[in-house]
């Protein structure tokens, strides 16, 4: 009975409400971004959109380690990826001006794709390495004066809820731009909405911001060390289940 009521709530209230909210905030974004710029526009469109989605889904977000974020500093942020809810959680509550690195397919999602493009998010064609590199190079101009770029270095969501090996794109960009790497751990979103599932379970999410990793005096020969250290810091705050199996995916 509880499950039936939950399904009724999701299909008759949550999804229609968020569809209307997506259209409203998306159009507001497109109408105002030219006048206010991406950072300010995101604060009164994308952030409340994300928080509304979390609130209506029964998700509470707890933040840890925010003192590790220095105001006005740009970062290359790397976070583990468990669920579609990761985007709402980070956008809604991290409190930073972010540019996402996201797969090219999202550009074609109605309202969301064009709004993300207007806000300066970066679309990557994972099937075309040269095009992906060009996209990242084009994004460099936006990453300054407190604007940060966020990668999910696993490349995609973890189907099992455990930490996967990291790709090198984020760490190459950190070296190129000489920006510190900010590791972030997300716990709880996999249980709320696992990949490939429509079973929504309200709950708590914990975001842990770790101390930044400087890249000064580093070079390409240090890429593996930067990747491994970032991965270790993210893993250090994962739930026991994820930590106990993380070594099997390395």
VEXDREN-2710 file (C-alpha; in Angstrom, 1 decimal):
% VEXDREN-2710
k/r/px/py/pz
1/UNK/0.0/0.0/0.0
2/UNK/2.8/2.4/0.9
3/UNK/4.5/1.6/-2.4
4/UNK/1.3/2.2/-4.3
5/UNK/0.8/5.6/-2.7
6/UNK/4.4/6.5/-3.4
7/UNK/3.9/5.6/-7.1
8/UNK/0.8/7.7/-7.2
9/UNK/2.7/10.7/-5.7
10/UNK/5.6/10.3/-8.1
11/UNK/3.5/10.0/-11.3
12/UNK/0.7/12.4/-10.5
13/UNK/2.5/15.1/-8.5
14/UNK/6.3/14.9/-8.5
15/UNK/6.9/14.4/-12.2
16/UNK/4.3/16.9/-13.4
17/UNK/5.5/19.5/-10.9
18/UNK/9.1/19.1/-11.9
19/UNK/8.2/19.2/-15.6
20/UNK/6.5/22.5/-15.1
21/UNK/9.4/23.8/-12.9
22/UNK/11.9/22.7/-15.6
23/UNK/10.1/24.6/-18.3
24/UNK/9.6/27.7/-16.0
25/UNK/13.2/27.9/-14.8
26/UNK/14.6/26.9/-18.2
27/UNK/12.8/29.7/-20.0
28/UNK/13.7/32.2/-17.2
29/UNK/17.3/31.2/-17.7
30/UNK/17.2/31.7/-21.4
31/UNK/15.5/35.1/-21.0
32/UNK/17.9/36.5/-18.4
33/UNK/21.3/34.9/-18.9
34/UNK/22.3/37.5/-21.5
35/UNK/21.7/40.3/-19.0
36/UNK/22.9/38.7/-15.8
37/UNK/25.6/36.3/-16.9
38/UNK/25.8/32.5/-16.2
39/UNK/26.8/32.7/-12.5
40/UNK/24.0/35.0/-11.3
41/UNK/21.4/33.4/-13.6
42/UNK/22.2/30.0/-12.2
43/UNK/21.7/31.2/-8.6
44/UNK/18.1/32.1/-9.2
45/UNK/17.2/29.5/-11.8
46/UNK/19.3/26.3/-11.6
47/UNK/19.8/26.3/-7.9
48/UNK/16.2/26.7/-6.8
49/UNK/15.2/24.1/-9.5
50/UNK/17.6/21.6/-8.0
51/UNK/16.5/22.3/-4.4
52/UNK/12.9/22.0/-5.4
53/UNK/13.5/18.6/-6.9
54/UNK/15.3/17.4/-3.8
55/UNK/12.6/18.8/-1.5
56/UNK/9.7/17.2/-3.4
57/UNK/11.7/13.9/-3.5
58/UNK/12.1/13.8/0.3
59/UNK/15.9/14.2/0.1
60/UNK/17.8/15.9/3.0
61/UNK/21.3/17.1/2.2
62/UNK/24.1/17.3/4.8
63/UNK/27.3/19.2/4.1
64/UNK/30.7/18.5/5.5
65/UNK/34.0/20.2/4.9
66/UNK/32.8/23.4/3.4
67/UNK/35.7/25.2/5.1
68/UNK/37.9/23.5/2.5
69/UNK/36.4/25.8/-0.2
70/UNK/38.2/29.1/-0.4
71/UNK/36.0/32.0/-1.6
72/UNK/37.0/33.4/-4.9
73/UNK/39.2/30.4/-5.8
74/UNK/38.6/28.4/-9.0
75/UNK/38.9/24.6/-8.8
76/UNK/38.8/21.5/-10.8
77/UNK/36.2/19.5/-8.8
78/UNK/36.2/15.7/-9.0
79/UNK/33.3/13.8/-7.5
80/UNK/32.1/10.2/-7.5
81/UNK/28.9/9.5/-9.5
82/UNK/26.1/7.4/-8.2
83/UNK/22.8/8.7/-9.5
84/UNK/21.1/11.3/-11.5
85/UNK/20.4/13.0/-8.1
86/UNK/24.1/13.8/-7.9
87/UNK/23.6/16.8/-10.2
88/UNK/20.7/18.2/-8.1
89/UNK/22.7/17.6/-4.9
90/UNK/25.9/19.4/-6.0
91/UNK/24.2/22.2/-7.9
92/UNK/21.7/22.9/-5.2
93/UNK/23.9/22.7/-2.1
94/UNK/27.6/23.0/-2.9
95/UNK/27.3/26.8/-3.1
96/UNK/29.8/27.3/-5.9
97/UNK/29.7/28.7/-9.5
98/UNK/30.0/25.5/-11.4
99/UNK/30.5/24.4/-15.0
100/UNK/29.7/20.8/-15.6
101/UNK/31.4/18.4/-17.9
102/UNK/28.5/16.3/-19.2
103/UNK/27.9/13.8/-22.0
104/UNK/26.9/15.1/-25.4
105/UNK/23.6/13.3/-25.4
106/UNK/22.2/15.7/-22.7
107/UNK/22.4/18.6/-25.1
108/UNK/19.4/17.1/-26.9
109/UNK/17.2/16.9/-23.8
110/UNK/14.4/19.5/-24.2
111/UNK/14.8/22.7/-22.1
112/UNK/17.6/21.2/-20.0
113/UNK/20.1/20.9/-22.9
114/UNK/19.6/24.4/-24.2
115/UNK/19.6/25.9/-20.7
116/UNK/22.9/24.1/-19.8
117/UNK/24.5/25.4/-23.0
118/UNK/23.4/28.9/-22.1
119/UNK/24.9/28.6/-18.7
120/UNK/28.2/27.5/-20.1
121/UNK/28.2/23.9/-19.2
122/UNK/30.6/21.7/-21.3
123/UNK/29.3/18.9/-23.5
124/UNK/31.7/16.1/-24.3
125/UNK/31.3/13.7/-27.2
126/UNK/32.8/10.6/-25.7
127/UNK/32.8/8.7/-29.0
128/UNK/35.1/11.4/-30.6
129/UNK/38.3/12.1/-28.6
130/UNK/39.4/15.0/-30.7
131/UNK/36.0/16.7/-30.4
132/UNK/36.0/16.1/-26.6
133/UNK/39.4/17.7/-26.3
134/UNK/38.2/20.7/-28.3
135/UNK/35.3/21.1/-26.0
136/UNK/37.5/21.1/-22.9
137/UNK/39.9/23.6/-24.5
138/UNK/36.9/25.9/-25.3
139/UNK/35.8/25.7/-21.7
140/UNK/39.0/27.0/-20.3
141/UNK/38.1/30.7/-20.9
142/UNK/35.2/30.4/-18.4
143/UNK/37.2/28.9/-15.5
144/UNK/38.5/31.9/-13.6
145/UNK/37.6/34.4/-10.9
146/UNK/35.9/31.8/-8.7
147/UNK/34.2/29.7/-11.4
148/UNK/35.0/26.0/-11.1
149/UNK/34.6/23.1/-13.5
150/UNK/33.2/19.8/-12.2
151/UNK/34.1/16.3/-13.5
152/UNK/32.7/12.9/-12.7
153/UNK/36.1/11.2/-13.4
154/UNK/34.6/7.7/-13.4
155/UNK/33.0/8.8/-16.7
156/UNK/29.5/7.5/-15.9
157/UNK/27.3/6.5/-12.9
158/UNK/28.4/3.5/-10.9
159/UNK/25.8/0.7/-11.5
160/UNK/26.9/-1.1/-8.3
161/UNK/27.3/1.9/-6.1
162/UNK/31.0/1.4/-5.7
163/UNK/33.9/3.7/-6.8
164/UNK/35.2/2.9/-10.3
165/UNK/38.7/3.8/-11.9
166/UNK/39.2/7.4/-12.8
167/UNK/39.8/8.8/-16.2
168/UNK/42.5/11.5/-16.7
169/UNK/40.7/14.4/-18.3
170/UNK/40.0/16.3/-15.1
171/UNK/43.6/16.1/-14.0
172/UNK/45.0/17.1/-17.4
173/UNK/42.8/20.2/-17.2
174/UNK/44.0/21.0/-13.6
175/UNK/47.6/20.9/-14.8
176/UNK/46.8/23.0/-17.9
177/UNK/45.0/25.7/-15.9
178/UNK/47.2/25.3/-12.8
179/UNK/44.1/25.0/-10.6
180/UNK/43.9/23.0/-7.4
181/UNK/41.9/19.8/-7.5
182/UNK/38.9/19.7/-5.1
183/UNK/37.8/16.1/-4.3
184/UNK/34.2/15.7/-3.2
185/UNK/32.5/12.6/-1.9
186/UNK/28.7/11.9/-2.4
187/UNK/26.9/9.3/-0.2
188/UNK/23.3/8.3/-0.3
189/UNK/22.1/9.1/-3.9
190/UNK/22.5/5.6/-5.1
191/UNK/20.1/4.4/-2.5
192/UNK/17.6/7.2/-3.4
193/UNK/17.6/6.4/-7.1
194/UNK/20.0/3.7/-8.4
195/UNK/21.0/3.8/-12.1
196/UNK/18.5/2.1/-14.4
197/UNK/15.7/2.3/-11.8
198/UNK/12.6/4.4/-11.3
199/UNK/12.2/3.3/-7.7
200/UNK/12.6/6.5/-5.7
201/UNK/13.4/6.2/-2.0
202/UNK/13.5/9.3/0.1
203/UNK/16.5/9.6/2.3
204/UNK/19.6/11.6/3.4
205/UNK/22.6/12.5/1.2
206/UNK/26.0/13.5/2.6
207/UNK/28.4/15.7/0.7
208/UNK/32.0/15.7/2.0
209/UNK/34.4/18.3/0.6
210/UNK/38.0/17.3/1.1
211/UNK/41.1/19.5/1.3
212/UNK/42.2/20.7/-2.1
213/UNK/45.2/19.2/-3.9
214/UNK/47.7/21.8/-5.3
215/UNK/49.1/21.1/-8.7
216/UNK/51.9/23.7/-8.7
217/UNK/55.3/22.1/-9.6
218/UNK/53.4/19.1/-11.0
219/UNK/53.7/17.8/-14.6
220/UNK/52.2/15.1/-16.8
221/UNK/54.3/12.5/-15.0
222/UNK/52.3/13.2/-11.9
223/UNK/48.9/12.6/-13.4
224/UNK/48.6/9.1/-12.0
225/UNK/49.6/10.3/-8.5
226/UNK/47.0/13.2/-8.6
227/UNK/44.3/10.8/-9.8
228/UNK/45.1/8.1/-7.2
229/UNK/45.3/10.6/-4.4
230/UNK/42.0/12.2/-5.4
231/UNK/40.4/8.8/-5.6
232/UNK/41.7/7.8/-2.2
233/UNK/40.3/11.0/-0.6
234/UNK/36.9/10.4/-2.2
235/UNK/37.0/6.8/-1.1
236/UNK/37.9/7.7/2.5
237/UNK/34.5/9.2/3.1
238/UNK/32.4/6.6/1.3
239/UNK/30.1/4.3/3.2
240/UNK/31.6/1.0/4.4
241/UNK/29.9/-1.1/1.6
242/UNK/31.5/1.1/-1.1
243/UNK/34.9/1.2/0.6
244/UNK/35.1/-2.5/1.2
245/UNK/34.6/-3.2/-2.5
246/UNK/36.4/-0.2/-4.1
247/UNK/39.7/-2.1/-4.4
248/UNK/38.1/-4.7/-6.7
249/UNK/37.5/-2.0/-9.3
250/UNK/40.9/-0.4/-9.3
END
